[in-house]
Amino acid sequence: YFIDYGMEPGLAFKGKDGLPIVISAKCTHLGCTVGSETNADGQVLCPCHISYFSITTGQPNPGAPAKLPLPPLGWTLIDAGGKVVASRRPGQAVTGSPDAAALAQSSLYITRPGRDSA
């Protein structure tokens, strides 16, 4: 868990490719904070009204009270020297192509919408 620039809860996970998966932790049904533990299907649970959300897409499970996905958040990976290694804006592809060593030595920063990632 973390609190973003707008004082909203967020979740960060490491994807299978080693890159961050960063999503809002605010349920799109009534605004409850979803859990941070994933189930066997890679979903997090909103305990208020039992909606499960995919951490990779943010989509709720079929039939859930929540109808909208958890929105992705923008992020930037920066190495120890201050160089941008990779970044992603919501709805866009990842820029940069870091190798495993670069990923391991980078810090994750959450970016604000409309701002450059560097």
C-alpha positions in Angstrom: 0.0 0.0 0.0 1.0 3.6 -0.4 -0.8 7.0 -0.4 -0.5 8.8 -3.7 -0.1 12.6 -4.5 -3.9 13.1 -4.2 -4.0 11.4 -0.7 -5.6 8.3 -2.3 -4.6 4.7 -1.5 -2.7 2.8 -4.1 -1.1 -0.6 -4.6 2.1 -1.6 -6.3 3.1 -5.1 -7.4 5.9 -6.6 -9.4 4.7 -8.0 -12.7 6.0 -11.2 -14.2 8.3 -9.1 -16.5 9.8 -7.4 -13.4 8.1 -4.1 -14.2 5.8 -2.4 -11.7 2.0 -2.8 -11.8 0.6 0.3 -10.0 -3.2 0.7 -9.5 -5.6 2.6 -7.3 -6.6 0.8 -4.2 -9.9 2.7 -4.0 -12.9 0.5 -5.0 -14.9 1.9 -7.9 -18.1 0.8 -6.3 -18.3 2.8 -3.1 -14.7 3.9 -2.5 -13.6 1.3 0.1 -10.0 0.4 0.2 -9.3 -2.9 -1.4 -7.0 -5.5 0.2 -3.4 -5.9 -0.7 -3.1 -9.7 -0.8 -3.7 -11.4 -4.1 -5.6 -14.6 -4.5 -4.5 -17.5 -6.8 -6.1 -15.7 -9.8 -4.1 -12.5 -9.3 -7.0 -10.5 -7.8 -7.4 -8.3 -4.8 -10.6 -8.2 -2.8 -12.8 -5.2 -1.8 -14.2 -6.5 1.5 -17.1 -4.0 1.6 -19.3 -5.7 -1.0 -17.1 -8.5 -2.3 -15.7 -7.3 -5.6 -12.5 -8.9 -6.9 -10.2 -6.9 -9.1 -7.4 -8.2 -11.4 -4.1 -6.6 -10.5 -3.0 -6.6 -14.1 -6.0 -5.0 -15.7 -7.9 -3.6 -12.8 -11.1 -5.2 -14.1 -13.7 -6.4 -11.5 -15.0 -10.0 -11.6 -18.2 -10.6 -13.5 -21.3 -10.0 -11.4 -19.4 -7.9 -8.9 -21.0 -4.8 -7.4 -18.1 -2.8 -8.8 -18.6 -2.2 -12.6 -15.5 -0.1 -13.4 -11.9 -1.2 -13.2 -9.4 0.1 -10.6 -7.5 2.8 -12.5 -3.8 2.4 -13.3 -1.4 5.0 -11.9 1.6 6.4 -13.7 5.0 5.5 -12.5 8.7 6.0 -13.2 11.7 3.9 -12.3 14.9 5.9 -11.6 18.4 4.5 -11.1 20.8 5.6 -8.3 22.3 8.2 -10.7 18.9 9.9 -11.3 18.4 8.5 -14.8 15.0 7.4 -15.8 15.2 3.7 -16.6 11.5 3.1 -17.5 8.1 4.8 -17.1 4.5 4.3 -17.9 1.6 6.7 -18.1 -1.9 5.2 -17.6 -3.3 3.7 -20.8 0.1 3.9 -22.6 2.9 1.5 -23.2 6.1 1.3 -21.1 8.9 3.6 -22.3 12.4 2.3 -21.8 13.6 -1.3 -21.9 15.4 -2.0 -18.6 17.2 -5.3 -18.0 16.9 -7.2 -14.8 20.0 -5.6 -13.3 18.7 -2.1 -13.9 15.3 -3.0 -12.5 16.9 -4.3 -9.3 18.9 -1.1 -8.8 16.0 1.3 -9.5 13.5 3.1 -7.2 9.8 3.4 -8.1 8.1 6.8 -8.1 4.4 7.5 -8.7 3.8 10.2 -11.3 1.0 12.7 -11.4 -1.4 12.8 -14.4 -0.4 15.4 -17.0 3.1 15.6 -15.8 6.2 14.4 -17.6 7.6 11.2 -16.1 11.1 12.5 -16.0 
